[in-house]
Structure formats: C-alpha cells, structure tokens
C-alpha cells in the first residue's frame, strides 16, 4: 500500500472535503465499494495537485514524527498543510490542506506531480 499526499488549494477544498465525508461514511459502514468509488473521485479531483507518494513504512515514520511533537494528532484524510511542510517544503499558503489518501499499488499510468 502507498499513501498519496496531495496539496489541496482553497478553491478545491470544498469539493474534496465533501468527498472525504463520503469516504469516511463508507469506511465507517464497511462499504468497500463506496470506499473504492470515493477514493477514485478524490484521485480524479486532485490529479493536477502537487503530490507525493510514500510507502507505508515512510508514512508510519512521518506520522510518528508528528505524534512525537503533537500526541493528539489524528491522521484523517485532510490535514493542515503546515503539518506536511517536511513533505512539501515549498508550501506557502497556510490555508491549504493536504489530502492523505491510502491507495493500492503504485498508480501506474498516472502522472503524480511532486
């Protein structure tokens, strides 16, 4: 499994936030088809966003570093961009959010912008 982080601009945030709500409801209900559909929609919405993929091990190390500084941190799809500054050192807009999305495989054929 890979974890994709995509910087979401304020203009795109309402649509991404709405789809994250759909994804969270599907996860909570155990609706795997709904999870797959919402994940695909989020990938489509953020295809042109600056992004990076981490392996599960890299993601765990990243989250452990954050939790060492902020034990209350919860990884829940949308996180403030300031938390992800180590991944995106050129993030300049504090109002941006980063979509943190587990994905299967390596997104072959997709153009992932770093």
QUITABEL-V970567 format. One record per residue. N is the residue number from 1. RES is the residue in one small letter. SS is DSSP state (h for helix, s for strand, l for the rest). PSI is psi in radians with two decimals (NA if undefined). D_CENTER is the distance of its C-alpha to the mean C-alpha in whole Angstrom. Layout:
n=N res=RES ss=SS psi=PSI d_center=D_CENTER
n=N res=RES ss=SS psi=PSI d_center=D_CENTER
//
This chain:
n=1 res=x ss=l psi=2.54 d_center=13
n=2 res=x ss=s psi=2.74 d_center=11
n=3 res=x ss=s psi=2.15 d_center=7
n=4 res=x ss=s psi=2.26 d_center=6
n=5 res=x ss=s psi=2.19 d_center=4
n=6 res=x ss=s psi=2.26 d_center=6
n=7 res=x ss=s psi=2.15 d_center=8
n=8 res=x ss=s psi=2.10 d_center=9
n=9 res=x ss=l psi=2.76 d_center=13
n=10 res=x ss=h psi=-0.57 d_center=15
n=11 res=x ss=h psi=-0.58 d_center=16
n=12 res=x ss=h psi=-0.30 d_center=14
n=13 res=x ss=h psi=-0.77 d_center=12
n=14 res=x ss=h psi=-0.71 d_center=15
n=15 res=x ss=h psi=-0.71 d_center=14
n=16 res=x ss=h psi=-0.77 d_center=10
n=17 res=x ss=h psi=-0.72 d_center=11
n=18 res=x ss=h psi=-0.73 d_center=14
n=19 res=x ss=h psi=-0.57 d_center=12
n=20 res=x ss=h psi=-0.67 d_center=10
n=21 res=x ss=h psi=-0.73 d_center=13
n=22 res=x ss=h psi=-0.78 d_center=14
n=23 res=x ss=h psi=-0.80 d_center=12
n=24 res=x ss=h psi=-0.71 d_center=13
n=25 res=x ss=h psi=-0.71 d_center=16
n=26 res=x ss=h psi=-0.74 d_center=16
n=27 res=x ss=h psi=-0.84 d_center=15
n=28 res=x ss=h psi=-0.54 d_center=18
n=29 res=x ss=h psi=-0.12 d_center=20
n=30 res=x ss=l psi=0.40 d_center=20
n=31 res=x ss=l psi=1.58 d_center=20
n=32 res=x ss=h psi=-0.58 d_center=18
n=33 res=x ss=h psi=-0.73 d_center=19
n=34 res=x ss=h psi=-0.68 d_center=17
n=35 res=x ss=h psi=-0.83 d_center=14
n=36 res=x ss=h psi=-0.75 d_center=15
n=37 res=x ss=h psi=-0.82 d_center=16
n=38 res=x ss=h psi=-0.68 d_center=13
n=39 res=x ss=h psi=-0.78 d_center=10
n=40 res=x ss=h psi=-0.73 d_center=13
n=41 res=x ss=h psi=-0.73 d_center=13
n=42 res=x ss=h psi=-0.68 d_center=9
n=43 res=x ss=h psi=-0.71 d_center=9
n=44 res=x ss=h psi=-0.77 d_center=13
n=45 res=x ss=h psi=-0.59 d_center=12
n=46 res=x ss=l psi=0.23 d_center=10
n=47 res=x ss=l psi=-0.57 d_center=12
n=48 res=x ss=l psi=0.08 d_center=14
n=49 res=x ss=l psi=2.64 d_center=11
n=50 res=x ss=s psi=2.27 d_center=11
n=51 res=x ss=s psi=2.92 d_center=9
n=52 res=x ss=s psi=2.60 d_center=9
n=53 res=x ss=s psi=2.43 d_center=9
n=54 res=x ss=s psi=2.59 d_center=11
n=55 res=x ss=s psi=2.91 d_center=13
n=56 res=x ss=h psi=-0.68 d_center=13
n=57 res=x ss=h psi=-0.75 d_center=16
n=58 res=x ss=h psi=-0.70 d_center=14
n=59 res=x ss=h psi=-0.79 d_center=11
n=60 res=x ss=h psi=-0.74 d_center=14
n=61 res=x ss=h psi=-0.72 d_center=16
n=62 res=x ss=h psi=-0.84 d_center=13
n=63 res=x ss=h psi=-0.67 d_center=13
n=64 res=x ss=h psi=-0.71 d_center=16
n=65 res=x ss=h psi=-0.75 d_center=17
n=66 res=x ss=h psi=-0.80 d_center=15
n=67 res=x ss=h psi=-0.44 d_center=17
n=68 res=x ss=h psi=-0.58 d_center=20
n=69 res=x ss=h psi=-0.56 d_center=20
n=70 res=x ss=l psi=1.52 d_center=19
n=71 res=x ss=l psi=-0.38 d_center=20
n=72 res=x ss=l psi=-0.11 d_center=18
n=73 res=x ss=l psi=2.31 d_center=15
n=74 res=x ss=l psi=2.30 d_center=13
n=75 res=x ss=l psi=1.82 d_center=9
n=76 res=x ss=l psi=0.95 d_center=8
n=77 res=x ss=l psi=-0.94 d_center=5
n=78 res=x ss=s psi=2.14 d_center=6
n=79 res=x ss=s psi=2.61 d_center=8
n=80 res=x ss=s psi=2.47 d_center=11
n=81 res=x ss=h psi=-0.50 d_center=11
n=82 res=x ss=h psi=-0.55 d_center=14
n=83 res=x ss=h psi=-0.54 d_center=12
n=84 res=x ss=h psi=0.20 d_center=10
n=85 res=x ss=l psi=-0.64 d_center=14
n=86 res=x ss=l psi=-0.47 d_center=15
n=87 res=x ss=l psi=-0.57 d_center=12
n=88 res=x ss=l psi=1.33 d_center=13
n=89 res=x ss=l psi=-0.30 d_center=16
n=90 res=x ss=l psi=0.24 d_center=17
n=91 res=x ss=l psi=2.20 d_center=15
n=92 res=x ss=l psi=-0.21 d_center=18
n=93 res=x ss=l psi=1.94 d_center=17
n=94 res=x ss=l psi=-0.34 d_center=16
n=95 res=x ss=l psi=-0.12 d_center=15
n=96 res=x ss=l psi=2.70 d_center=12
n=97 res=x ss=s psi=2.82 d_center=9
n=98 res=x ss=s psi=2.23 d_center=6
n=99 res=x ss=s psi=2.19 d_center=3
n=100 res=x ss=s psi=1.92 d_center=2
n=101 res=x ss=s psi=2.03 d_center=4
n=102 res=x ss=s psi=2.36 d_center=7
n=103 res=x ss=s psi=2.67 d_center=10
n=104 res=x ss=l psi=2.59 d_center=13
n=105 res=x ss=l psi=-2.75 d_center=15
n=106 res=x ss=l psi=0.35 d_center=15
n=107 res=x ss=l psi=0.73 d_center=14
n=108 res=x ss=l psi=2.40 d_center=18
n=109 res=x ss=l psi=-0.15 d_center=19
n=110 res=x ss=l psi=2.47 d_center=16
n=111 res=x ss=l psi=1.90 d_center=16
n=112 res=x ss=l psi=2.08 d_center=13
n=113 res=x ss=s psi=2.24 d_center=14
n=114 res=x ss=l psi=NA d_center=14
//
